[in-house]
């Protein structure tokens, strides 16, 4: 049997690996930044996911998905959750700015 001389792995970046367009990458980065902001806001207020869910008007499972940045959760839903927890607009914009 002949052994392949091709490398077994190739060094790449996330954008190339996932074949993301520039626009898709922006959305992924915004989603991640908002997810981190939501988790920080919840923890700063010393809330469990269940308690945060009650304030937001959703389930604990949905809060978990928001904090994980799952694509099934829309960006506007995460922003509404941040607002429901009392996060100010400037803080939300700052979180988005950190993704850029």
Secondary structure, DSSP 8 states (H G I E B T S, - for coil): -----S-S-----HHHHTT--HHHHHHHHHHHHHHHHHHHHHHHTT--HHHHHHHHTS-HHHHHHHHHT-TTS-HHHHHHHHHHTT--HHHHHHHHHHH-
